[in-house]
């Protein structure tokens, strides 16, 4: 199986362009200091795209992204 990922080129004027796959689902929880990420196929491809996006040579050092329940992650209720 081959998966092709299109990485949008970084532009200093518009910043990073994140590409989300249709139907992505991503959940993250912490448990005793361990981060557990679960995702469907579209979510994993989206995460791979974002990480490769951040790896571009033109991205300024220290640039980062936030993933949380308000902009991309599923809200997870913990007991």
N, C-alpha and C positions, 0 to 999 in steps of 0.2 A: 504494500500500500504506500502511496506517495501523497504527501500533503504539501501543498504550495502555500506559502505565507507571503503576502505582500506587505513590505515594511514601508510605510509612508516616509519620505525623506524629510529630515528635520529642517525647519525654516526658523531662523532666529526671530523673525517678525511675528509669525503666527504660533510658534512653539511646537510642542510635540502633538502630533495627530494620532490619537489612539484609535485602533480599528477593532471593533467588537463584532464577533460572528453572531449572526441571527440565532436566537434561541439559547444563548449562553446562560449557564447557571454555575455560579461559584459560591462556595460557602467556606468560611474559615472560622476556626475556634481555637482557643488556647486551652491547654490542659496540662497543669503542672509544669509550666514553662515551655511546653512544646506547642508549636503552631501546626494545626492539622488543616490542610486545604483539600477540599473535595470539589470536583467539578465534572460536568458532562463533557463530551468531546468538544463541543463548541466553546465551552469555558476554558478548557485546556489549550486549545488553539489560540484563543484570545490572550491568555496569559503568556504563551510563548511569543506571540506577536509583540506584546508590551515589553517583555524583557529584551527581545532583540532590538526593539525600537530604542530602548535606553542604552543599548550597546553601541550605537552609532558614534563614530569619531567626532561628529559635529556637536554632539550633545555636551553642554557645559558640565564640567566636573561638579559633583554634588547634586546634580538634578535627580529628582525622585518623583514617585507617584504615590498617591494615597488610594487605597482600596478600602471601602467601608460600606456599611449598609445603605448609605445615602447616595452613593454614586456607582455601585457596581456589584456589591456582594449581597447575598441573600441574608435577611435578618435571621439570626439563629437564637432561639430562646434556650438558655441553660438552666438546669435545675440547681 
